[in-house]
Amino acid sequence: MDRRGGGGGQVNIITIHICFYVDSPNDVKAVKGRRWTEEEEEEVKEIYGEAIDKMKIPEGAELTAGMQQSRENNGLIHLRSRDAIRKRLQALVVERCELYNAQRGFC
C-alpha cells in the first residue's frame, strides 16, 4: 500500500489556456465607480447619521436595516451594493474624525 496519498489511482492533469485578444491598449479601460449624488449623500447621513456621529462604521444587520429602510421609503442607496455603502460610510467617518481632531488641535 502506498502511503504517500491518493490510494494508488491515476492522476489526470488538465491544462487550459485562456487568451484575450485586444486590438490596441486603448480598448481596455478601467471601470470607474459611480459618483454619489447629493440625494444619496443626504440619505446616507439621514439613515446612518447616528453611527457617523459616534464615528462607528455600521456592519451586518445595521447596514442591512438601513438598506431596507431606504427600499421602503423609495430611497436611492438600496440600489448600491453593501460594499459601496460601507466604503462611503467609512469615508464619512474618517472625514468626521479628521474634523474632530482638527477642532481639538491634534493635527
Wavefront OBJ file of the C-alpha trace (Angstrom):
o trace
v 0.000 0.000 0.000
v 1.339 3.406 -0.963
v 1.232 5.852 1.992
v 2.066 8.986 0.033
v -1.533 9.795 -0.767
v -4.356 9.086 -3.093
v -4.933 5.396 -2.915
v -2.831 4.371 -5.846
v -5.199 5.750 -8.537
v -4.255 7.677 -11.632
v -3.863 11.434 -11.602
v -5.188 13.360 -14.579
v -3.815 16.815 -15.221
v -5.759 19.167 -17.463
v -4.212 22.370 -18.738
v -6.469 25.132 -20.005
v -5.130 28.139 -21.869
v -7.230 31.281 -21.990
v -6.237 34.057 -24.346
v -7.603 37.583 -24.599
v -7.060 39.493 -27.783
v -7.127 43.283 -27.729
v -6.763 45.414 -30.821
v -4.986 48.239 -29.022
v -4.146 49.202 -25.428
v -6.883 51.857 -25.516
v -9.565 49.166 -25.888
v -9.071 48.075 -22.272
v -10.330 50.692 -19.833
v -10.571 50.685 -16.081
v -14.022 50.578 -14.595
v -14.698 53.702 -12.588
v -17.162 53.919 -9.761
v -20.344 55.910 -9.988
v -20.261 59.241 -8.171
v -22.508 59.684 -5.156
v -25.264 62.226 -5.785
v -26.346 64.863 -3.276
v -29.601 62.959 -2.688
v -27.702 59.750 -1.913
v -25.332 61.609 0.428
v -28.264 63.157 2.307
v -29.991 59.780 2.591
v -26.841 58.110 3.939
v -26.437 60.849 6.533
v -30.129 60.628 7.435
v -30.188 56.856 7.855
v -26.720 56.310 9.342
v -26.199 59.757 10.919
v -26.089 58.473 14.482
v -23.347 55.977 13.652
v -21.367 58.640 11.798
v -21.609 60.978 14.803
v -20.301 58.166 17.034
v -17.523 57.602 14.458
v -18.644 53.995 14.059
v -18.991 52.136 10.767
v -22.218 50.100 10.769
v -21.929 46.493 9.661
v -24.082 43.428 9.280
v -27.664 43.778 10.452
v -27.430 47.534 10.996
v -26.209 48.079 7.433
v -28.921 45.792 6.040
v -31.605 47.519 8.130
v -30.619 50.882 6.646
v -30.804 49.467 3.137
v -34.250 48.023 3.912
v -35.374 51.408 5.263
v -34.189 53.022 2.021
v -36.114 50.451 -0.029
v -39.320 51.000 1.978
v -39.062 54.784 1.612
v -38.301 54.566 -2.138
v -34.820 55.875 -1.483
v -31.700 55.547 -3.587
v -28.992 53.908 -1.512
v -30.548 50.443 -1.537
v -29.648 50.377 -5.239
v -25.962 50.468 -4.295
v -24.041 47.394 -3.151
v -23.453 46.792 0.547
v -19.745 47.181 -0.044
v -20.196 50.554 -1.777
v -22.366 51.828 1.095
v -19.885 50.563 3.672
v -16.982 52.264 1.867
v -18.913 55.544 1.670
v -19.719 55.335 5.376
v -16.074 54.664 6.122
v -15.078 57.790 4.175
v -17.675 59.865 6.060
v -16.434 58.554 9.420
v -12.816 59.357 8.517
v -13.930 62.832 7.423
v -15.748 63.292 10.740
v -12.742 62.015 12.699
v -10.368 64.420 10.932
v -12.738 67.311 11.649
v -12.990 66.250 15.306
v -9.205 66.034 15.653
v -8.671 69.382 13.900
v -11.102 71.094 16.293
v -9.197 69.644 19.261
v -5.839 70.742 17.861
v -4.484 67.233 17.314
v -3.466 67.874 13.710
l 1 2 3 4 5 6 7 8 9 10 11 12 13 14 15 16 17 18 19 20 21 22 23 24 25 26 27 28 29 30 31 32 33 34 35 36 37 38 39 40 41 42 43 44 45 46 47 48 49 50 51 52 53 54 55 56 57 58 59 60 61 62 63 64 65 66 67 68 69 70 71 72 73 74 75 76 77 78 79 80 81 82 83 84 85 86 87 88 89 90 91 92 93 94 95 96 97 98 99 100 101 102 103 104 105 106 107
